[in-house]
């Protein structure tokens, strides 16, 4: 509680809605610079830092007061933690939703003493029945904000604003929605987000095109942007922008190579008037095509740069927008970009995140900086701003998707990706390519504070690949079962704890061997089909992983079978020498013998009494397996 807030002490003595209003009306909302308590519309920040004008008016004066008061107290830290960034508008929207619903059911309510449990039941039912609800139980989170208001506020609020939380907790539907919420949250954690992963083949085509277009046409499109902006500014002074653009192209010695711009330039050079053909079919004449061609090429370059930036940095859309123009990019062994992450930060100031970037990304950032500077004439400001056609200072959040859509349409890609899908895709690729430390690398790359969110990102693509991956691993496991069965049939031993457990240290011969191996083969295949067993080939052994016991998979630490959907054990992570899941065939042990300590070195060490007596040779993790194999081999030769 903020001790400097005198209004808290004074509020206890308020007995009406008007008296609370008189106390609070002139006070500015905490952390909001431009909005006061009595304002009908409150300015709340979106993720891009742009301000959203949210309507705080309700028909019921009591509930309107509650809305204003809840947001004010929450932002002042009086109701638990303070939301930051776009969390402020999310909080306000969720509170407004619940209060509007209560207003629909009890339109004349004048205090929380009049709130009925039946009203809460109706709110829950209506929320469940609303169409297009991806998450049916997020109403639980909204109701929890009302409970939070009561838990904290009942200590200092006047009686008509105090709420008996049992009214909510004892409603018939509340316990159900609470349990449903927990089950839905658990299921979401296991399957990852419901956001559909984008097709990687299409993504490769899109990013490849963006890189090629940028490399070939960036200077052309930057000049086109400048000509357009100059023409637009000229138009405001009473001169035709078309006339200005026509003259700028005709009198410029620069020769465009970008296809659309090159064609326009050629037609202008051959024309004796301000007019050129409407299109290639020569149907009529137009001045509009000059302006539209300049604008289209500018948009196309900007779209390509944004796609490259999102794909190679994994930035959220809002982070790309808020990146400063001409940021400092250090050049040592590689280019390194420092940026501010806001979404997962603990304060509105965010935290600094440093990351390596490829040269093409550095170039894309420089071009986006130049485009924005041409638009508004400033060398400082956000990297991405509004459209040159309208208000360049408008929030560009929606425009980013528009630019991506336009580019996809131009190159024939249906179903364009949303900006966040680039982030998911690069995270998946990093984790998949770097099997040993990929998950941690992906976490660091994305700037996640917890590996849990990174795991959910992986789950997006693993849901898509799950079937094919499982089929592939099942086939591999079935093949490796054959190797194990053949070893036993041929009278050879298996080593390692799992290998010895399979045969119980017995050797089977004749019909007993056939009977045992048939039974073992059937049992193992059945476990694989049920998704309970995976057998993988490592450089030194086979590993049999019980997929129902993730706690036994120590070598796969960093992955969680229940979260990383469709993920199977990684051979590169297996540590056979310390693993109870390892199975060593005799051919494996032979390879281990070859790879063990050099004979000359061994002889020298044998003379070192301290080394031998302290068990120096036994420190080799494979020594016991090799020793047992050698003893078995000697016994076999004697027989």
C-alpha positions as CSV (number, residue, x, y, z in Angstrom):
1,X,0.0,0.0,0.0
2,X,1.3,3.4,-0.9
3,X,1.5,5.5,2.3
4,X,1.4,8.7,0.4
5,X,-2.2,8.1,-0.8
6,X,-4.3,10.2,1.5
7,X,-7.4,9.4,-0.5
8,X,-7.5,5.9,0.9
9,X,-8.0,7.2,4.4
10,X,-10.6,9.8,3.3
11,X,-12.5,7.2,1.2
12,X,-13.6,5.3,4.4
13,X,-15.8,8.2,5.3
14,X,-17.6,8.4,1.9
15,X,-21.2,7.2,2.1
16,X,-22.5,7.8,-1.5
17,X,-21.4,7.5,-5.1
18,X,-21.2,11.3,-5.4
19,X,-19.0,11.7,-2.3
20,X,-16.5,9.2,-3.8
21,X,-16.6,11.1,-7.1
22,X,-15.9,14.4,-5.4
23,X,-12.9,12.9,-3.7
24,X,-11.4,11.2,-6.7
25,X,-12.5,13.2,-9.8
26,X,-9.5,15.4,-10.3
27,X,-7.0,12.7,-9.6
28,X,-4.9,11.4,-12.5
29,X,-4.9,7.7,-13.0
30,X,-1.6,6.3,-11.6
31,X,1.0,5.6,-14.4
32,X,-1.3,7.2,-17.0
33,X,-0.2,10.7,-17.9
34,X,-3.2,11.9,-19.8
35,X,-6.3,10.6,-18.0
36,X,-8.1,11.6,-14.9
37,X,-10.6,9.7,-12.8
38,X,-13.7,11.5,-14.1
39,X,-12.8,11.2,-17.8
40,X,-15.3,9.4,-19.9
41,X,-12.5,8.0,-22.1
42,X,-9.3,6.8,-20.6
43,X,-6.1,6.5,-22.6
44,X,-4.5,3.1,-22.0
45,X,-1.3,1.8,-23.7
46,X,-1.3,-1.1,-26.2
47,X,1.7,-3.3,-26.7
48,X,3.1,-0.9,-29.3
49,X,2.9,1.9,-26.7
50,X,0.2,3.6,-28.8
51,X,-2.7,4.8,-26.6
52,X,-6.1,3.3,-26.9
53,X,-9.1,5.4,-26.1
54,X,-11.3,3.2,-23.9
55,X,-14.9,4.1,-22.9
56,X,-15.4,4.0,-19.2
57,X,-19.1,5.0,-19.3
58,X,-21.8,2.6,-18.0
59,X,-25.5,3.2,-17.8
60,X,-25.5,2.1,-14.1
61,X,-23.7,4.9,-12.1
62,X,-22.7,2.5,-9.3
63,X,-21.0,0.0,-11.6
64,X,-19.4,2.8,-13.5
65,X,-17.8,4.1,-10.3
66,X,-16.7,0.5,-9.5
67,X,-15.0,0.3,-13.0
68,X,-13.2,3.6,-12.5
69,X,-12.2,2.7,-8.9
70,X,-11.0,-0.8,-9.7
71,X,-8.7,0.5,-12.5
72,X,-7.4,3.4,-10.4
73,X,-6.7,1.2,-7.4
74,X,-5.1,-1.5,-9.5
75,X,-2.7,0.9,-11.2
76,X,-1.9,2.4,-7.8
77,X,-0.8,-1.0,-6.4
78,X,-3.7,-1.2,-4.0
79,X,-5.1,-4.5,-5.4
80,X,-2.0,-6.6,-5.6
81,X,0.6,-6.3,-8.3
82,X,0.5,-3.4,-10.8
83,X,-0.1,-4.4,-14.4
84,X,2.5,-3.0,-16.9
85,X,2.4,-2.2,-20.6
86,X,-0.6,-3.6,-22.4
87,X,-1.6,-5.5,-19.2
88,X,-3.3,-2.2,-18.1
89,X,-5.8,-2.2,-20.9
90,X,-6.3,-6.0,-20.6
91,X,-7.2,-5.6,-16.9
92,X,-9.6,-2.7,-17.7
93,X,-11.3,-4.6,-20.5
94,X,-11.9,-7.7,-18.4
95,X,-13.3,-5.7,-15.5
96,X,-15.6,-3.7,-17.8
97,X,-16.8,-7.0,-19.4
98,X,-18.0,-8.4,-16.0
99,X,-19.5,-5.2,-14.8
100,X,-21.4,-4.8,-18.1
101,X,-22.8,-8.3,-17.7
102,X,-23.9,-7.6,-14.2
103,X,-25.5,-4.4,-15.4
104,X,-27.5,-6.4,-18.0
105,X,-28.9,-8.7,-15.3
106,X,-29.3,-6.2,-12.5
107,X,-29.6,-2.8,-14.2
108,X,-30.7,-1.0,-11.0
109,X,-28.0,-2.3,-8.6
110,X,-26.8,0.4,-6.2
111,X,-24.3,-1.4,-4.0
112,X,-22.5,-4.7,-3.8
113,X,-24.9,-5.7,-1.0
114,X,-27.5,-6.2,-3.7
115,X,-25.4,-8.5,-5.9
116,X,-27.0,-12.0,-6.2
117,X,-25.3,-15.4,-6.6
118,X,-27.8,-16.1,-9.4
119,X,-26.4,-13.1,-11.3
120,X,-23.0,-14.7,-11.3
121,X,-24.5,-18.0,-12.5
122,X,-26.1,-16.2,-15.5
123,X,-22.8,-14.4,-16.3
124,X,-21.0,-17.7,-16.4
125,X,-23.7,-19.4,-18.5
126,X,-23.8,-16.6,-21.0
127,X,-20.0,-16.6,-21.3
128,X,-20.0,-20.3,-22.0
129,X,-22.7,-19.9,-24.6
130,X,-21.0,-17.1,-26.5
131,X,-20.0,-18.1,-30.0
132,X,-16.4,-18.1,-31.2
133,X,-15.0,-18.5,-27.7
134,X,-11.6,-20.2,-28.0
135,X,-11.3,-20.5,-24.2
136,X,-14.6,-21.1,-22.6
137,X,-13.3,-20.6,-19.0
138,X,-11.4,-17.3,-19.1
139,X,-14.5,-15.9,-17.4
140,X,-13.0,-17.4,-14.3
141,X,-10.1,-14.9,-14.6
142,X,-12.5,-12.0,-15.0
143,X,-14.5,-13.0,-12.0
144,X,-11.3,-13.4,-10.0
145,X,-10.6,-9.7,-10.5
146,X,-13.8,-8.9,-8.7
147,X,-12.8,-11.3,-5.9
148,X,-9.4,-9.6,-5.8
149,X,-11.1,-6.2,-5.5
150,X,-13.0,-7.4,-2.4
151,X,-10.1,-9.2,-0.7
152,X,-7.9,-6.0,-0.8
153,X,-10.6,-3.3,-0.9
154,X,-12.9,-4.4,1.9
155,X,-10.2,-3.2,4.4
156,X,-10.5,0.5,3.3
157,X,-13.6,0.9,1.1
158,X,-16.9,2.3,2.3
159,X,-19.6,-0.3,3.1
160,X,-21.6,0.1,-0.2
161,X,-18.4,-0.8,-2.2
162,X,-17.5,-3.8,0.0
163,X,-18.3,-7.2,-1.5
164,X,-19.0,-10.4,0.4
165,X,-17.0,-12.8,-1.9
166,X,-19.1,-15.8,-0.8
167,X,-21.8,-14.4,-3.2
168,X,-19.4,-15.4,-6.0
169,X,-17.8,-18.4,-4.4
170,X,-21.2,-19.9,-3.4
171,X,-22.8,-19.5,-6.8
172,X,-23.9,-22.8,-8.4
173,X,-21.7,-22.4,-11.4
174,X,-18.5,-21.0,-9.9
175,X,-17.0,-24.2,-8.7
176,X,-17.6,-25.8,-12.1
177,X,-15.9,-22.9,-14.0
178,X,-13.0,-23.0,-11.5
179,X,-12.4,-26.7,-12.1
180,X,-12.9,-26.3,-15.9
181,X,-10.4,-23.5,-15.9
182,X,-7.8,-25.6,-14.1
183,X,-8.3,-28.5,-16.5
184,X,-8.2,-26.2,-19.6
185,X,-5.0,-24.6,-18.3
186,X,-3.4,-27.9,-17.8
187,X,-4.4,-29.1,-21.2
188,X,-3.1,-25.9,-22.8
189,X,0.2,-26.4,-21.0
190,X,0.5,-29.9,-22.4
191,X,-0.5,-29.1,-26.0
192,X,1.0,-25.6,-26.3
193,X,-0.9,-22.7,-27.7
194,X,-3.9,-23.2,-30.0
195,X,-2.3,-20.8,-32.5
196,X,-1.8,-22.8,-35.7
197,X,1.9,-23.1,-36.8
198,X,2.7,-21.7,-40.2
199,X,3.7,-23.9,-43.1
200,X,7.5,-23.9,-43.1
201,X,7.7,-24.5,-46.9
202,X,5.6,-21.4,-47.5
203,X,7.6,-19.5,-45.0
204,X,10.8,-20.4,-46.7
205,X,9.4,-19.1,-50.0
206,X,8.2,-15.9,-48.4
207,X,11.4,-15.1,-46.6
208,X,13.5,-16.1,-49.6
209,X,11.6,-13.7,-51.8
210,X,11.9,-10.9,-49.2
211,X,15.7,-11.3,-49.1
212,X,16.0,-11.4,-52.9
213,X,13.8,-8.3,-53.4
214,X,15.6,-6.3,-50.7
215,X,19.0,-7.1,-52.2
216,X,18.0,-6.2,-55.7
217,X,15.6,-3.3,-55.3
218,X,16.3,-1.5,-52.0
219,X,17.8,1.7,-53.5
220,X,15.1,1.9,-56.2
221,X,12.3,1.6,-53.6
222,X,13.9,4.1,-51.2
223,X,14.1,6.7,-54.0
224,X,10.5,5.9,-54.9
225,X,9.5,6.5,-51.3
226,X,11.2,9.9,-51.3
227,X,9.6,10.9,-54.6
228,X,6.2,10.0,-53.3
229,X,6.6,11.9,-50.0
230,X,8.0,14.9,-51.8
231,X,5.0,14.8,-54.2
232,X,2.6,14.4,-51.3
233,X,4.1,17.5,-49.5
234,X,4.0,19.4,-52.8
235,X,0.3,18.6,-53.2
236,X,-0.4,20.3,-49.9
237,X,1.0,23.5,-51.2
238,X,-1.5,23.6,-54.2
239,X,0.6,21.8,-56.8
240,X,-0.4,18.5,-58.3
241,X,1.5,15.6,-56.7
242,X,1.2,13.8,-60.1
243,X,3.0,16.6,-61.8
244,X,5.8,16.6,-59.3
245,X,6.2,12.8,-59.4
246,X,6.2,12.8,-63.2
247,X,8.9,15.5,-63.4
248,X,11.0,13.9,-60.6
249,X,11.2,10.7,-62.6
250,X,11.6,12.2,-66.0
251,X,14.4,14.6,-65.0
252,X,16.2,12.1,-62.8
253,X,19.4,10.5,-64.2
254,X,19.0,7.5,-61.9
255,X,17.8,4.4,-63.8
256,X,15.3,2.1,-62.0
257,X,15.8,-1.7,-62.2
258,X,12.8,-2.7,-60.1
259,X,10.3,-4.0,-62.7
260,X,7.3,-1.8,-61.9
261,X,9.4,1.3,-61.5
262,X,11.5,0.6,-64.5
263,X,8.4,0.2,-66.7
264,X,6.9,3.5,-65.4
265,X,10.2,5.3,-66.0
266,X,10.4,4.1,-69.5
267,X,6.8,5.1,-70.3
268,X,7.4,8.6,-68.8
269,X,10.5,9.1,-70.9
270,X,8.6,8.3,-74.1
271,X,5.5,10.4,-73.2
272,X,5.2,14.0,-74.2
273,X,2.4,14.6,-71.7
274,X,1.8,13.9,-68.0
275,X,-0.2,10.9,-68.9
276,X,0.9,7.2,-69.3
277,X,-1.2,4.1,-70.1
278,X,-3.6,2.8,-67.4
279,X,-2.0,-0.6,-67.7
280,X,0.0,-2.8,-70.1
281,X,-3.1,-3.3,-72.3
282,X,-3.1,0.4,-73.2
283,X,-6.7,1.0,-72.2
284,X,-6.8,4.7,-71.8
285,X,-4.4,7.1,-70.1
286,X,-3.8,7.9,-66.5
287,X,-1.7,10.0,-64.1
288,X,-2.7,7.9,-61.1
289,X,-0.5,4.9,-62.1
290,X,2.7,6.9,-61.4
291,X,1.7,7.6,-57.8
292,X,0.4,4.1,-57.2
293,X,3.6,2.5,-58.6
294,X,5.8,4.6,-56.3
295,X,3.6,3.7,-53.3
296,X,3.4,0.0,-54.2
297,X,7.2,-0.3,-54.4
298,X,7.7,1.5,-51.2
299,X,5.2,-0.8,-49.4
300,X,6.8,-3.9,-50.9
301,X,10.3,-3.0,-49.7
302,X,8.9,-2.2,-46.2
303,X,7.1,-5.5,-46.1
304,X,10.2,-7.4,-47.1
305,X,12.3,-5.7,-44.4
306,X,9.7,-6.4,-41.7
307,X,9.5,-10.1,-42.7
308,X,13.3,-10.4,-42.5
309,X,13.4,-8.6,-39.2
310,X,10.6,-10.7,-37.6
311,X,12.0,-14.0,-38.9
312,X,15.6,-13.5,-38.1
313,X,15.2,-11.9,-34.6
314,X,12.0,-13.6,-33.3
315,X,10.8,-10.2,-32.2
316,X,7.2,-9.6,-31.2
317,X,5.4,-7.1,-33.5
318,X,5.3,-4.5,-30.8
319,X,9.1,-4.9,-30.2
320,X,9.8,-4.4,-33.9
321,X,7.7,-1.2,-33.9
322,X,9.4,0.2,-30.8
323,X,13.0,-0.5,-31.9
324,X,14.7,2.9,-32.3
325,X,15.7,4.1,-35.8
326,X,19.4,3.5,-36.6
327,X,20.0,1.4,-33.4
328,X,23.5,0.8,-32.3
329,X,24.6,-2.5,-33.9
330,X,28.1,-3.6,-32.7
331,X,30.3,-5.3,-35.3
332,X,32.8,-7.7,-33.7
333,X,32.9,-11.3,-35.0
334,X,29.2,-10.8,-35.8
335,X,26.6,-8.1,-35.7
336,X,25.0,-7.7,-32.3
337,X,21.7,-5.9,-31.7
338,X,20.5,-4.6,-28.3
339,X,16.8,-4.1,-27.9
340,X,14.3,-3.6,-25.1
341,X,11.8,-6.4,-24.2
342,X,8.6,-5.1,-22.6
343,X,6.1,-8.0,-22.6
344,X,7.9,-10.2,-20.0
345,X,9.6,-7.4,-18.1
346,X,8.7,-6.6,-14.5
347,X,8.5,-2.8,-15.1
348,X,7.2,-0.5,-17.8
349,X,10.8,0.3,-18.7
350,X,11.4,-3.3,-19.9
351,X,14.8,-5.1,-19.9
352,X,17.7,-5.0,-22.3
353,X,18.1,-8.1,-24.5
354,X,21.2,-8.6,-26.7
355,X,21.3,-10.9,-29.7
356,X,23.4,-11.7,-32.7
357,X,21.9,-10.8,-36.1
358,X,22.8,-11.7,-39.7
359,X,24.0,-9.0,-42.1
360,X,20.7,-9.1,-44.0
361,X,18.9,-8.2,-40.8
362,X,21.2,-5.3,-40.2
363,X,20.5,-4.1,-43.7
364,X,16.7,-4.5,-43.2
365,X,16.9,-2.4,-40.0
366,X,18.9,0.3,-41.7
367,X,16.3,0.5,-44.6
368,X,13.3,0.6,-42.3
369,X,15.1,3.5,-40.4
370,X,15.5,5.3,-43.7
371,X,11.9,4.7,-44.8
372,X,10.5,6.1,-41.5
373,X,12.9,9.1,-41.7
374,X,11.7,9.8,-45.2
375,X,8.1,9.6,-44.0
376,X,8.3,12.0,-41.1
377,X,11.6,13.8,-41.6
378,X,13.1,12.6,-38.3
379,X,16.2,10.6,-37.7
380,X,14.9,9.5,-34.3
381,X,11.7,7.7,-33.4
382,X,10.1,4.3,-33.7
383,X,11.5,2.0,-36.4
384,X,8.1,1.4,-38.0
385,X,5.5,4.1,-38.2
386,X,2.2,4.7,-40.0
387,X,1.3,4.7,-43.7
388,X,2.7,7.5,-45.9
389,X,-0.7,7.8,-47.5
390,X,-2.3,8.9,-44.2
391,X,-1.1,9.8,-40.7
392,X,2.4,8.6,-40.4
393,X,2.1,9.0,-36.6
394,X,-0.8,6.5,-36.4
395,X,-0.3,3.1,-34.7
396,X,1.3,0.8,-37.2
397,X,0.2,-2.4,-35.5
398,X,-2.5,-3.4,-38.0
399,X,-0.4,-2.0,-40.9
400,X,2.3,-4.6,-40.4
401,X,-0.3,-7.4,-41.1
402,X,-1.6,-5.4,-44.1
403,X,1.9,-5.2,-45.6
404,X,2.5,-8.9,-45.1
405,X,-0.8,-9.7,-46.7
406,X,-0.1,-7.5,-49.7
407,X,3.3,-9.1,-50.3
408,X,1.9,-12.6,-50.0
409,X,-0.9,-11.7,-52.5
410,X,1.7,-10.4,-55.0
411,X,3.7,-13.6,-54.9
412,X,0.8,-16.0,-54.8
413,X,0.9,-17.2,-51.2
414,X,-2.5,-17.9,-49.8
415,X,-3.2,-17.7,-46.1
416,X,-0.4,-15.2,-45.1
417,X,1.3,-15.6,-41.7
418,X,0.6,-13.4,-38.8
419,X,3.6,-11.6,-37.3
420,X,3.9,-13.9,-34.2
421,X,4.1,-17.0,-36.4
422,X,7.6,-15.9,-37.5
423,X,8.6,-15.9,-33.9
424,X,7.3,-19.4,-33.4
425,X,8.9,-20.7,-36.5
426,X,12.5,-19.4,-35.7
427,X,12.2,-20.8,-32.2
428,X,11.3,-24.2,-33.5
429,X,14.1,-24.2,-36.0
430,X,16.7,-23.2,-33.5
431,X,15.6,-25.9,-31.0
432,X,15.4,-28.5,-33.7
433,X,18.8,-27.8,-35.4
434,X,20.7,-27.6,-32.2
435,X,19.5,-30.8,-30.5
436,X,21.9,-30.7,-27.5
437,X,21.3,-27.2,-26.3
438,X,18.6,-26.0,-28.7
439,X,15.9,-25.4,-26.2
440,X,18.0,-23.2,-24.1
441,X,19.3,-21.4,-27.2
442,X,15.7,-20.8,-28.3
443,X,14.9,-19.4,-24.8
444,X,17.8,-17.0,-24.9
445,X,17.1,-16.0,-28.5
446,X,13.4,-15.2,-27.7
447,X,14.2,-13.4,-24.5
448,X,11.9,-15.7,-22.5
449,X,12.4,-15.5,-18.7
450,X,11.1,-19.1,-18.4
451,X,11.7,-22.2,-20.5
452,X,8.0,-23.1,-20.1
453,X,6.9,-20.6,-22.7
454,X,9.6,-21.8,-25.1
455,X,8.3,-25.3,-24.7
456,X,4.9,-24.2,-25.7
457,X,6.3,-22.6,-28.8
458,X,7.9,-25.9,-29.7
459,X,4.6,-27.6,-29.1
460,X,3.0,-25.5,-31.9
461,X,5.0,-27.2,-34.5
462,X,5.2,-30.5,-32.8
463,X,1.5,-30.8,-33.0
464,X,1.8,-30.5,-36.7
465,X,4.6,-33.0,-37.0
466,X,3.5,-35.3,-34.2
467,X,2.1,-38.0,-36.4
468,X,4.9,-38.2,-38.9
469,X,7.6,-38.0,-36.1
470,X,5.9,-40.8,-34.1
471,X,5.6,-43.0,-37.2
472,X,9.3,-42.5,-38.0
473,X,10.4,-43.3,-34.5
474,X,8.1,-46.3,-34.3
475,X,9.7,-47.7,-37.5
476,X,13.2,-47.1,-36.2
477,X,12.3,-48.7,-32.8
478,X,10.9,-51.8,-34.6
479,X,14.1,-52.1,-36.6
480,X,16.2,-51.9,-33.5
481,X,14.1,-54.5,-31.7
482,X,15.1,-56.8,-34.5
483,X,18.8,-56.2,-33.7
484,X,18.2,-57.0,-30.0
485,X,16.2,-60.2,-30.9
486,X,18.9,-61.4,-33.3
487,X,21.6,-60.9,-30.6
488,X,19.6,-63.2,-28.2
489,X,18.8,-65.8,-30.9
490,X,22.5,-66.0,-31.8
491,X,23.5,-66.7,-28.2
492,X,25.2,-63.4,-27.6
493,X,24.8,-61.4,-24.4
494,X,23.3,-58.0,-23.8
495,X,25.0,-55.6,-21.4
496,X,24.0,-52.6,-19.3
497,X,21.3,-52.6,-16.7
498,X,18.5,-52.6,-19.2
499,X,20.1,-55.2,-21.3
500,X,20.7,-57.6,-18.4
501,X,17.1,-57.0,-17.2
502,X,15.7,-58.1,-20.6
503,X,17.3,-61.6,-20.4
504,X,17.7,-61.8,-16.6
505,X,21.4,-62.8,-17.3
506,X,20.2,-66.0,-18.9
507,X,21.4,-67.4,-22.3
508,X,18.7,-69.1,-24.3
509,X,19.3,-71.9,-26.8
510,X,17.3,-73.9,-29.3
511,X,13.5,-73.9,-29.0
512,X,13.8,-71.9,-25.7
513,X,15.6,-69.1,-27.6
514,X,12.8,-69.0,-30.3
515,X,10.0,-69.0,-27.7
516,X,11.6,-66.3,-25.5
517,X,12.5,-64.0,-28.4
518,X,9.1,-64.3,-30.0
519,X,7.5,-63.4,-26.7
520,X,9.9,-60.5,-26.2
521,X,9.5,-59.3,-29.7
522,X,5.7,-59.2,-29.4
523,X,5.8,-57.5,-26.0
524,X,8.2,-54.7,-27.1
525,X,6.3,-54.1,-30.4
526,X,3.0,-53.7,-28.5
527,X,4.6,-51.1,-26.2
528,X,5.9,-49.2,-29.2
529,X,2.4,-49.2,-30.9
530,X,0.9,-47.8,-27.7
531,X,3.5,-45.0,-27.6
532,X,4.9,-46.3,-24.3
533,X,8.4,-47.2,-25.6
534,X,11.0,-45.7,-27.8
535,X,14.3,-47.4,-28.8
536,X,17.0,-45.2,-30.3
537,X,20.5,-45.8,-31.7
538,X,23.3,-43.8,-30.1
539,X,26.9,-43.9,-31.1
540,X,27.8,-46.4,-28.4
541,X,24.5,-48.2,-27.5
542,X,20.8,-48.7,-27.9
543,X,18.6,-46.8,-25.5
544,X,15.2,-48.1,-24.5
545,X,13.1,-45.2,-23.1
546,X,9.9,-45.8,-21.1
547,X,7.9,-42.8,-22.4
548,X,5.4,-43.2,-19.5
549,X,8.2,-42.2,-17.0
550,X,9.8,-38.9,-18.0
551,X,11.5,-38.7,-14.6
552,X,13.7,-41.6,-15.7
553,X,14.9,-39.7,-18.7
554,X,17.7,-37.8,-17.0
555,X,19.8,-37.5,-20.2
556,X,16.9,-35.7,-21.8
557,X,16.7,-33.0,-19.1
558,X,15.4,-29.8,-20.4
559,X,12.6,-31.5,-22.2
560,X,9.4,-32.6,-20.6
561,X,7.6,-35.4,-22.4
562,X,4.1,-34.1,-21.4
563,X,4.8,-30.6,-22.6
564,X,7.0,-31.0,-25.6
565,X,4.3,-32.7,-27.6
566,X,5.4,-35.2,-30.2
567,X,9.0,-35.0,-29.0
568,X,11.0,-38.1,-28.7
569,X,14.4,-38.7,-27.0
570,X,17.3,-37.1,-28.7
571,X,20.3,-39.5,-29.5
572,X,22.7,-36.6,-29.0
573,X,21.5,-36.2,-25.5
574,X,22.0,-39.8,-24.4
575,X,24.7,-40.5,-21.9
576,X,24.9,-44.2,-22.3
577,X,27.7,-44.7,-19.7
578,X,25.5,-43.3,-16.9
579,X,22.1,-44.4,-18.3
580,X,20.0,-47.2,-16.9
581,X,18.1,-47.3,-20.2
582,X,21.2,-48.2,-22.3
583,X,21.5,-51.6,-23.9
584,X,24.9,-52.7,-25.2
585,X,25.3,-55.5,-27.7
586,X,28.6,-57.3,-28.0
587,X,29.4,-55.3,-31.1
588,X,28.9,-52.1,-29.1
589,X,31.3,-53.3,-26.4
590,X,33.9,-54.3,-29.0
591,X,33.8,-50.7,-30.3
592,X,34.1,-49.4,-26.7
593,X,37.2,-51.6,-26.2
594,X,38.8,-50.0,-29.2
595,X,38.0,-46.5,-28.0
596,X,39.3,-47.0,-24.4
597,X,42.6,-46.1,-22.9
598,X,45.8,-46.4,-25.0
599,X,47.8,-49.6,-24.2
600,X,51.1,-47.8,-23.7
601,X,49.5,-45.2,-21.4
602,X,47.8,-48.0,-19.5
603,X,51.1,-49.8,-18.9
604,X,52.7,-46.6,-17.5
605,X,49.7,-45.9,-15.2
606,X,49.8,-49.5,-13.9
607,X,53.2,-48.7,-12.4
608,X,51.6,-45.8,-10.5
609,X,50.5,-47.6,-7.3
610,X,48.4,-44.7,-6.0
611,X,46.5,-44.4,-9.3
612,X,45.7,-48.2,-9.3
613,X,44.8,-48.5,-5.6
614,X,42.5,-45.5,-5.8
615,X,40.5,-47.2,-8.6
616,X,41.8,-45.0,-11.4
617,X,41.0,-47.5,-14.2
618,X,37.6,-48.1,-12.8
619,X,36.7,-44.5,-13.2
620,X,36.2,-45.2,-16.9
621,X,32.4,-45.4,-17.0
622,X,32.5,-48.2,-19.5
623,X,35.2,-50.3,-17.7
624,X,32.7,-52.5,-15.8
625,X,30.8,-53.3,-19.0
626,X,34.0,-54.1,-20.9
627,X,35.3,-56.2,-18.0
628,X,32.1,-58.3,-17.8
629,X,32.2,-58.8,-21.6
630,X,35.8,-60.0,-21.5
631,X,35.0,-62.4,-18.7
632,X,32.0,-63.8,-20.6
633,X,34.1,-64.2,-23.7
634,X,36.8,-66.2,-21.8
635,X,34.1,-68.5,-20.3
636,X,32.6,-69.0,-23.7
637,X,36.0,-69.9,-25.2
638,X,36.6,-72.4,-22.3
639,X,33.3,-74.1,-23.0
